[in-house]
Amino acid sequence: MALSDTLIDYPCDFPIKVMGLSQQGFAQAVMEVVARHDPDFSAASLQMRSSSAARYISLTCTVRAVSREQLDALYRELCDHPRVTMVL
């Protein structure tokens, strides 16, 4: 790209989908990671959805993204979390 390395205009609200096994504490663990990277993250903005067999759960967390570095660090920490199966 000529002017920028990214297609995202910062700051912006950025949705991140996190999936894992449906187990107690999963949502809380994800919210703790997200809050470390976005101190203003509100649990009220969290959207939760179970798979058809209710084995998996997906969480959509909308964070206030201020830089690519912030998003990269958040994605890395979520991907490395033992309870997280996938991050989109």
DSSP file (Angstrom, degrees, kcal/mol; ACC not computed):
  #  RESIDUE AA STRUCTURE BP1 BP2  ACC     N-H-->O    O-->H-N    N-H-->O    O-->H-N    TCO  KAPPA ALPHA  PHI   PSI    X-CA   Y-CA   Z-CA
    1    1 A M              0   0    0      0, 0.0     5,-0.0     0, 0.0     0, 0.0   0.000 360.0 360.0 360.0 145.3    0.0    0.0    0.0
    2    2 A A        +     0   0    0      1,-0.1     3,-0.1     3,-0.0     0, 0.0   0.940 360.0  20.2 -75.0 -49.1    1.2    3.4   -0.8
    3    3 A L  S    S+     0   0    0      1,-0.2     2,-0.3     3,-0.1    -1,-0.1   0.725 125.4  17.5 -97.9 -23.1    0.1    5.5    2.2
    4    4 A S        -     0   0    0      1,-0.1    -1,-0.2     2,-0.0     3,-0.0  -0.981  54.3-134.4-151.5 155.8   -0.5    3.0    4.9
    5    5 A D  S    S+     0   0    0     -2,-0.3     2,-0.3    -3,-0.1    -1,-0.1   0.501  91.1  49.9 -86.0  -4.7    0.2   -0.6    6.1
    6    6 A T        -     0   0    0      2,-0.1    -3,-0.1     1,-0.1    62,-0.0  -0.916  62.5-146.0-137.5 156.6   -3.4   -1.1    7.1
    7    7 A L  S    S+     0   0    0     -2,-0.3     2,-0.4     2,-0.0    -1,-0.1   0.423  78.2  95.3 -96.0  -2.1   -6.9   -0.7    5.8
    8    8 A I        -     0   0    0      4,-0.0     2,-0.7     1,-0.0    -2,-0.1  -0.758  67.8-143.8 -95.1 133.0   -8.2    0.2    9.3
    9    9 A D        -     0   0    0     -2,-0.4    58,-0.1     2,-0.1    -2,-0.0  -0.866  38.1-109.8 -94.4 114.8   -8.5    3.8   10.4
   10   10 A Y  S    S+     0   0    0     -2,-0.7    56,-0.2    56,-0.1     2,-0.1  -0.645  91.5  40.9 -92.4 150.1   -7.6    4.0   14.1
   11   11 A P  S    S+     0   0    0      0, 0.0     2,-0.3     0, 0.0    55,-0.2   0.664  84.9 133.7 -75.6 155.4   -9.1    4.5   16.5
   12   12 A C  E     -A   65   0A   0     53,-2.0    53,-2.9    -2,-0.1     2,-0.5  -0.982  61.0 -96.1-158.2 162.7  -12.2    2.4   15.8
   13   13 A D  E     -A   64   0A   0     -2,-0.3    51,-0.2    51,-0.2    49,-0.0  -0.778  45.0-171.0 -84.5 128.3  -14.5   -0.2   17.2
   14   14 A F  E     -A   63   0A   0     49,-3.1    49,-2.6    -2,-0.5     2,-0.3  -0.971  14.6-141.4-130.6 117.6  -13.2   -3.6   16.1
   15   15 A P  E     -A   62   0A   0      0, 0.0     2,-0.4     0, 0.0    47,-0.2  -0.606  16.2-171.2 -81.1 135.9  -15.1   -6.9   16.6
   16   16 A I  E     -A   61   0A   0     45,-2.5    45,-2.9    -2,-0.3     2,-0.5  -0.995  11.0-149.4-125.2 128.4  -13.1  -10.0   17.4
   17   17 A K  E     -A   60   0A   0     -2,-0.4    71,-3.0    43,-0.2     2,-0.4  -0.870  14.0-172.4-101.9 128.4  -14.7  -13.5   17.5
   18   18 A V  E     -AB  59  87A   0     41,-3.0    41,-3.0    -2,-0.5     2,-0.4  -0.978   2.9-167.6-122.7 128.5  -13.2  -16.0   19.9
   19   19 A M  E     +AB  58  86A   0     67,-3.0    66,-3.0    -2,-0.4    67,-1.7  -0.906  18.6 138.6-120.7 146.3  -14.3  -19.6   20.0
   20   20 A G  E     -AB  57  84A   0     37,-1.9    37,-2.8    -2,-0.4    64,-0.1  -0.968  55.5 -56.9-165.8 176.1  -13.7  -22.4   22.5
   21   21 A L  E     -A   56   0A   0     62,-0.6     2,-1.2    -2,-0.3    35,-0.3  -0.375  59.3-107.3 -63.7 142.3  -15.3  -25.3   24.2
   22   22 A S        +     0   0    0     33,-3.3     2,-0.3    32,-0.1    -1,-0.1  -0.609  67.5 137.7 -74.8 100.2  -18.4  -24.5   26.2
   23   23 A Q    >   -     0   0    0     -2,-1.2     3,-1.9    60,-0.1     4,-0.3  -0.986  60.8 -83.6-145.9 153.2  -17.1  -24.7   29.7
   24   24 A Q  T 3  S+     0   0    0     -2,-0.3    -2,-0.0     1,-0.2     0, 0.0  -0.293 112.8  21.5 -58.7 134.8  -17.5  -22.7   32.9
   25   25 A G  T 3> S+     0   0    0      4,-0.0     4,-2.4     3,-0.0    -1,-0.2   0.304  87.1 112.7  92.6  -8.7  -15.1  -19.7   33.1
   26   26 A F  H <> S+     0   0    0     -3,-1.9     4,-2.3     2,-0.2     5,-0.2   0.957  79.9  44.4 -62.3 -50.9  -14.5  -19.5   29.3
   27   27 A A  H  > S+     0   0    0     -4,-0.3     4,-2.6     1,-0.2    -1,-0.2   0.908 114.2  50.4 -61.2 -42.3  -16.2  -16.1   28.8
   28   28 A Q  H  > S+     0   0    0      1,-0.2     4,-2.1     2,-0.2    -1,-0.2   0.907 109.8  50.5 -62.8 -42.0  -14.6  -14.7   32.0
   29   29 A A  H  X S+     0   0    0     -4,-2.4     4,-1.7     2,-0.2    -1,-0.2   0.909 112.3  46.9 -63.5 -42.2  -11.1  -15.8   30.8
   30   30 A V  H  X S+     0   0    0     -4,-2.3     4,-2.7     1,-0.2    -2,-0.2   0.924 110.8  51.8 -65.7 -44.3  -11.6  -14.2   27.4
   31   31 A M  H  X S+     0   0    0     -4,-2.6     4,-2.6     1,-0.2    -1,-0.2   0.864 106.7  54.2 -62.1 -35.5  -12.9  -11.0   29.0
   32   32 A E  H  X S+     0   0    0     -4,-2.1     4,-1.2     2,-0.2    -1,-0.2   0.911 110.5  45.9 -64.4 -41.8   -9.8  -10.8   31.2
   33   33 A V  H >X S+     0   0    0     -4,-1.7     4,-0.9     2,-0.2     3,-0.5   0.944 113.9  48.4 -64.7 -47.6   -7.5  -11.0   28.2
   34   34 A V  H >X S+     0   0    0     -4,-2.7     4,-1.8     1,-0.2     3,-1.1   0.911 107.8  55.1 -60.2 -43.2   -9.5   -8.4   26.2
   35   35 A A  H 3< S+     0   0    0     -4,-2.6    -1,-0.2     1,-0.3    -2,-0.2   0.788  99.9  60.8 -63.6 -27.9   -9.6   -6.0   29.2
   36   36 A R  H << S+     0   0    0     -4,-1.2    -1,-0.3    -3,-0.5    -2,-0.2   0.815 114.6  35.0 -66.7 -28.5   -5.8   -6.1   29.4
   37   37 A H  H << S+     0   0    0     -3,-1.1    -2,-0.2    -4,-0.9    -1,-0.2   0.641 130.7  31.4-100.8 -18.1   -5.6   -4.7   25.9
   38   38 A D    ><  -     0   0    0     -4,-1.8     3,-2.6    -5,-0.2    -1,-0.3  -0.749  65.1-173.7-139.3  88.8   -8.6   -2.5   26.0
   39   39 A P  T 3  S+     0   0    0      0, 0.0    -4,-0.1     0, 0.0    -1,-0.1   0.719  86.4  55.7 -58.7 -21.2   -9.1   -1.1   29.6
   40   40 A D  T 3  S+     0   0    0     24,-0.1    -5,-0.1     2,-0.1     2,-0.0   0.363  76.8 134.1 -92.5   5.9  -12.4    0.5   28.6
   41   41 A F    <   -     0   0    0     -3,-2.6     2,-0.5    -6,-0.1    22,-0.1  -0.313  45.8-147.9 -58.7 134.0  -13.9   -2.9   27.3
   42   42 A S    >   -     0   0    0     20,-0.3     3,-1.8     1,-0.1     4,-0.3  -0.919  13.7-148.2-109.6 126.6  -17.4   -3.4   28.5
   43   43 A A  G >  S+     0   0    0     -2,-0.5     3,-1.5     1,-0.3    -1,-0.1   0.758  97.4  71.2 -60.5 -23.8  -18.8   -6.8   29.2
   44   44 A A  G 3  S+     0   0    0      1,-0.3    -1,-0.3    -3,-0.0    -3,-0.0   0.751  92.3  56.6 -64.9 -23.1  -22.2   -5.5   28.2
   45   45 A S  G <  S+     0   0    0     -3,-1.8    -1,-0.3    17,-0.1     2,-0.2   0.527  82.6 112.6 -86.0  -4.9  -20.9   -5.4   24.6
   46   46 A L    <   -     0   0    0     -3,-1.5     2,-0.4    -4,-0.3    15,-0.2  -0.492  52.3-159.2 -71.2 130.3  -20.0   -9.1   24.6
   47   47 A Q  E     -C   60   0A   0     13,-2.2    13,-2.8    -2,-0.2     2,-0.4  -0.945   7.7-164.8-111.9 134.7  -22.2  -11.3   22.4
   48   48 A M  E     +C   59   0A   0     -2,-0.4     2,-0.3    11,-0.2    11,-0.2  -0.944  10.7 174.1-123.7 138.6  -22.3  -15.0   23.1
   49   49 A R  E     -C   58   0A   0      9,-2.3     9,-3.3    -2,-0.4     2,-0.3  -0.989  18.4-143.7-145.5 134.5  -23.6  -17.8   20.9
   50   50 A S  E     -C   57   0A   0     -2,-0.3     7,-0.2     7,-0.2    -2,-0.0  -0.651  26.4-110.1 -93.2 152.2  -23.5  -21.6   21.3
   51   51 A S    >   -     0   0    0      5,-2.5     3,-1.5    -2,-0.3    -1,-0.1  -0.265  41.0 -96.8 -70.0 168.0  -23.0  -24.1   18.6
   52   52 A S  T 3  S+     0   0    0      1,-0.3    -1,-0.1     2,-0.1    -2,-0.0   0.838 129.3  39.8 -59.9 -33.9  -26.0  -26.2   17.5
   53   53 A A  T 3  S-     0   0    0      3,-0.0    -1,-0.3     0, 0.0    -2,-0.0   0.408 109.7-125.1 -93.2   1.6  -24.8  -29.1   19.7
   54   54 A A  S <  S+     0   0    0     -3,-1.5    -2,-0.1     2,-0.1   -32,-0.1   0.684  79.8 117.4  62.3  20.8  -23.8  -26.6   22.5
   55   55 A R  S    S+     0   0    0    -34,-0.1   -33,-3.3     1,-0.0     2,-0.3   0.832  73.7  37.9 -82.4 -33.4  -20.3  -28.1   22.6
   56   56 A Y  E     -A   21   0A   0    -35,-0.3    -5,-2.5   -34,-0.0     2,-0.4  -0.783  67.1-156.4-116.4 159.4  -18.7  -24.8   21.5
   57   57 A I  E     -AC  20  50A   0    -37,-2.8   -37,-1.9    -2,-0.3     2,-0.4  -0.993   4.2-154.5-133.0 142.3  -19.3  -21.2   22.3
   58   58 A S  E     -AC  19  49A   0     -9,-3.3    -9,-2.3    -2,-0.4     2,-0.4  -0.962   7.0-163.6-117.8 138.0  -18.4  -18.2   20.3
   59   59 A L  E     -AC  18  48A   0    -41,-3.0   -41,-3.0    -2,-0.4     2,-0.6  -0.965   6.4-156.3-117.8 132.1  -17.9  -14.8   21.8
   60   60 A T  E     -AC  17  47A   0    -13,-2.8   -13,-2.2    -2,-0.4     2,-0.5  -0.949  14.2-173.1-109.2 116.4  -17.8  -11.5   19.9
   61   61 A C  E     -A   16   0A   0    -45,-2.9   -45,-2.5    -2,-0.6     2,-0.7  -0.935  12.4-153.0-110.0 122.6  -15.9   -8.8   21.7
   62   62 A T  E     -A   15   0A   0     -2,-0.5   -20,-0.3   -47,-0.2     2,-0.3  -0.864  21.5-174.1 -98.1 114.7  -16.0   -5.3   20.3
   63   63 A V  E     -A   14   0A   0    -49,-2.6   -49,-3.1    -2,-0.7     2,-1.0  -0.689  32.8-114.9-106.0 158.2  -12.8   -3.6   21.3
   64   64 A R  E     -A   13   0A   0     -2,-0.3     2,-0.4   -51,-0.2   -51,-0.2  -0.820  38.1-155.1 -90.7 100.8  -11.7    0.0   20.9
   65   65 A A  E     +A   12   0A   0    -53,-2.9   -53,-2.0    -2,-1.0     3,-0.1  -0.657  25.1 169.2 -84.0 127.1   -8.7   -0.5   18.6
   66   66 A V        +     0   0    0     -2,-0.4     2,-0.3     1,-0.3    -1,-0.1   0.561  65.0   3.5-111.7 -14.2   -6.1    2.3   18.8
   67   67 A S     >  -     0   0    0      1,-0.1     4,-1.8   -58,-0.1    -1,-0.3  -0.988  65.0-113.1-163.3 161.3   -3.3    0.7   16.8
   68   68 A R  H  > S+     0   0    0     -2,-0.3     4,-3.0     1,-0.2     5,-0.2   0.872 116.9  58.2 -65.7 -36.5   -2.2   -2.4   14.8
   69   69 A E  H  > S+     0   0    0      1,-0.2     4,-2.4     2,-0.2    -1,-0.2   0.899 104.5  50.9 -60.7 -41.3    0.2   -3.3   17.6
   70   70 A Q  H  > S+     0   0    0      2,-0.2     4,-2.2     1,-0.2    -1,-0.2   0.941 113.1  44.7 -61.5 -47.9   -2.6   -3.4   20.1
   71   71 A L  H  X S+     0   0    0     -4,-1.8     4,-2.9     2,-0.2     5,-0.2   0.908 112.5  51.7 -64.6 -42.2   -4.7   -5.7   17.9
   72   72 A D  H  X S+     0   0    0     -4,-3.0     4,-2.5     1,-0.2    -1,-0.2   0.921 111.2  47.5 -59.9 -44.2   -1.7   -7.9   17.1
   73   73 A A  H  X S+     0   0    0     -4,-2.4     4,-2.3    -5,-0.2    -1,-0.2   0.892 112.7  49.3 -64.9 -40.0   -0.9   -8.3   20.8
   74   74 A L  H  X S+     0   0    0     -4,-2.2     4,-2.5     2,-0.2     5,-0.2   0.936 111.8  47.9 -64.5 -47.1   -4.5   -9.1   21.7
   75   75 A Y  H  X S+     0   0    0     -4,-2.9     4,-2.8     1,-0.2     5,-0.2   0.917 111.8  50.9 -59.9 -43.6   -4.7  -11.7   18.9
   76   76 A R  H  X S+     0   0    0     -4,-2.5     4,-1.9    -5,-0.2    -2,-0.2   0.937 111.9  45.8 -59.6 -47.7   -1.5  -13.3   20.1
   77   77 A E  H  X S+     0   0    0     -4,-2.3     4,-0.7     1,-0.2    -1,-0.2   0.904 114.7  47.5 -66.0 -40.1   -2.6  -13.5   23.7
   78   78 A L  H >< S+     0   0    0     -4,-2.5     3,-1.0     1,-0.2     6,-0.2   0.932 111.8  49.9 -65.1 -44.5   -6.0  -14.9   22.8
   79   79 A C  H 3< S+     0   0    0     -4,-2.8    -1,-0.2     1,-0.2    -2,-0.2   0.822 111.3  50.1 -63.3 -31.2   -4.5  -17.5   20.3
   80   80 A D  H 3< S+     0   0    0     -4,-1.9    -1,-0.2    -5,-0.2    -2,-0.2   0.576  84.3 110.0 -83.6 -10.1   -2.0  -18.6   23.0
   81   81 A H  S X< S-     0   0    0     -3,-1.0     3,-1.1    -4,-0.7    -3,-0.0  -0.476  70.4-135.8 -70.4 133.1   -4.7  -19.0   25.7
   82   82 A P  T 3  S+     0   0    0      0, 0.0    -1,-0.1     0, 0.0    -4,-0.0   0.737 101.8  50.7 -64.6 -22.3   -5.3  -22.8   26.5
   83   83 A R  T 3  S+     0   0    0    -63,-0.1   -62,-0.6   -57,-0.1     2,-0.4   0.636  91.0  92.8 -88.1 -14.0   -9.1  -22.4   26.5
   84   84 A V  E <   +B   20   0A   0     -3,-1.1   -64,-0.2    -6,-0.2     3,-0.1  -0.686  45.1 178.7 -89.3 127.9   -9.3  -20.7   23.1
   85   85 A T  E     -     0   0A   0    -66,-3.0     2,-0.3    -2,-0.4   -65,-0.2   0.831  68.9  -1.6 -90.5 -39.8   -9.8  -22.9   20.0
   86   86 A M  E     -B   19   0A   0    -67,-1.7   -67,-3.0    -8,-0.0     2,-0.4  -0.996  53.6-157.4-155.7 146.9   -9.9  -20.1   17.3
   87   87 A V  E      B   18   0A   0     -2,-0.3   -69,-0.2   -69,-0.2    -8,-0.0  -0.997 360.0 360.0-129.1 130.4   -9.8  -16.3   17.0
   88   88 A L              0   0    0    -71,-3.0   -70,-0.2    -2,-0.4    -1,-0.1   0.322 360.0 360.0-122.8 360.0  -11.2  -14.5   14.0
